[in-house]
Amino acid sequence: MPQCSFCGEPLGLSVNFCPKCGGNVDGKPQETSDDRDSNLPESFEREIVALLRQSQKIEAIKRYRERSRVGLKEAKSAVEAIGLRAGIQPATSGCGSAAIAFMLILGTATGLFALCR
């Protein structure tokens, strides 16, 4: 049986959107409110999209969890699915940038220390 690629929920053969998280199953953009999870009002989905456009993904996940009473993993998957349907690409991890910044700071500090000797 197929599973939702966002939350892992088992899916029927003829579904286009996951009934649990609203994730797009077939890769086509969402076109009608009938395709959405019936428990998620359109106004709330717009609120989540607005938060994502403001780079406030954590706040969007918090609000989704409060509203839908799901766990962190499910809320994160659902918010990411909403973002993908709205054309918002998931952010990449900032670990590489942080590592580069740390190395630059360390290199600068080491250079200053060598000059002071």
C-alpha positions in Angstrom: 0.0 0.0 0.0 1.4 3.5 -0.9 2.4 5.8 1.9 2.5 9.6 2.2 6.0 10.9 1.5 5.6 13.6 4.1 4.2 11.8 7.1 4.2 8.1 6.2 0.4 7.7 6.5 -0.9 4.7 4.5 -2.9 5.9 1.5 -5.6 4.5 -0.7 -4.8 3.9 -4.4 -6.8 6.9 -5.7 -5.9 9.7 -3.4 -4.2 12.9 -4.4 -3.6 14.4 -0.9 -2.8 12.7 2.4 -5.9 12.8 4.7 -3.6 13.2 7.7 -1.2 16.0 6.7 -2.6 17.3 3.5 0.6 16.4 1.6 0.4 16.3 -2.2 0.7 12.7 -3.2 0.9 12.9 -7.0 3.1 16.0 -7.3 0.4 18.2 -8.9 -0.4 21.6 -7.3 -3.4 21.8 -5.1 -6.3 23.4 -7.0 -9.5 23.2 -4.9 -10.4 23.3 -1.3 -12.0 19.9 -1.6 -8.6 18.4 -2.0 -7.3 19.8 1.3 -7.6 18.1 4.6 -11.1 18.9 5.7 -9.9 19.7 9.2 -7.7 22.5 8.1 -9.6 25.7 7.2 -8.4 27.6 4.2 -7.8 30.8 6.4 -5.5 28.8 8.7 -3.5 27.4 5.8 -3.1 30.9 4.5 -1.8 31.9 7.9 0.8 29.0 7.8 1.9 30.1 4.3 2.3 33.7 5.5 4.5 32.6 8.3 6.6 30.4 6.0 7.0 33.4 3.6 8.3 35.4 6.6 10.9 32.6 7.3 9.0 31.7 10.6 8.8 28.0 10.1 9.1 27.2 13.8 6.2 29.5 14.6 4.2 27.9 11.8 4.9 24.4 13.3 3.9 25.6 16.8 0.6 27.1 15.6 -0.1 23.9 13.5 0.5 21.8 16.6 -1.7 23.9 18.8 -4.5 23.9 16.2 -4.5 20.3 15.1 -3.2 18.6 18.3 -0.6 16.5 16.5 3.0 15.7 17.4 6.0 17.6 16.4 7.0 15.3 13.5 3.5 15.3 12.1 3.2 19.1 12.4 6.6 19.6 10.7 5.6 17.3 7.9 2.3 19.0 7.4 3.7 22.5 7.5 6.4 21.5 4.9 3.6 20.0 2.8 1.6 23.2 3.0 4.7 25.2 2.0 5.4 22.9 -1.0 1.9 23.3 -2.2 2.3 27.1 -2.0 5.6 26.9 -3.9 7.8 27.5 -0.9 11.0 25.5 -1.1 12.2 24.0 2.3 15.2 25.8 3.7 18.5 24.1 3.7 20.4 23.4 6.9 22.6 26.3 8.1 25.2 24.0 9.6 27.7 24.6 6.7 27.4 28.4 7.1 27.9 28.2 10.9 31.0 26.0 10.4 32.5 28.4 7.9 31.8 31.3 10.2 33.4 29.5 13.2 36.5 28.7 11.1 36.8 32.3 10.0 36.5 33.6 13.6 39.0 31.0 14.8 41.4 31.8 12.0 41.1 35.6 12.8 41.6 35.0 16.5 44.7 32.8 15.9 46.1 35.4 13.6 45.6 38.2 16.1 47.2 36.0 18.8 50.3 35.4 16.6 50.6 39.2 16.0 50.5 39.9 19.7 53.5 37.6 20.5 
